[in-house]
Amino acid sequence: MALARQLIARGATLADAAATAGFADQSHMTRAFVRLLGVTPANYAAAMR
């Protein structure tokens, strides 16, 4: 999850972040993100801009 957060903060697409961080797909990353951080990856990315 830390790698996905770093990639998203650096501007990677959500699909690229999911694949690079080892998630099966973007949907799996989104569910894990919401479970652990309480926000969607898209909302996290928007907050990092």
N, C-alpha and C positions, 0 to 999 in steps of 0.2 A: 504494500500500500504506500509506503514511503516513496518508492520509486515513481509510482503513478502520480502521486501528489507533486513531486519535483518536476516531472515532465509536463504536467498540466500547467504548473506555475510558470514554466519556461515557454509556454505557447504551443506545445504539441497538441495535435488533434486528440480527441478522446479515444478514437479508435486506435491510433498509434500508441498512445499511452497504455491502453489496455493490453495490446499485443506485446509491447516491450516489457511490461511489468509481469507478464506471464498469465494473464487472465484468459480464459477460453474465448471470451468475446466482450464487447463493450457492455452488454447487459449484466454480465457477472460482475464487472468492475463497478457498475452503477449501484447494484444491490449491496456490495461490500462497502462502498463509499458511504451510502446512506446509513447502513448499519453501524459503521464505526465513527463517522464524523457528523452524521445528522443532516448532511446536505448532499445534493446531487453533484456529480463532477462538473456539470455545466454551471451550476451556481457557484461552485468553488472557483472555477476558471474566471467567471465574471468578477468575483471579489478580488482576484489576484491582478486584474487589469487596472 
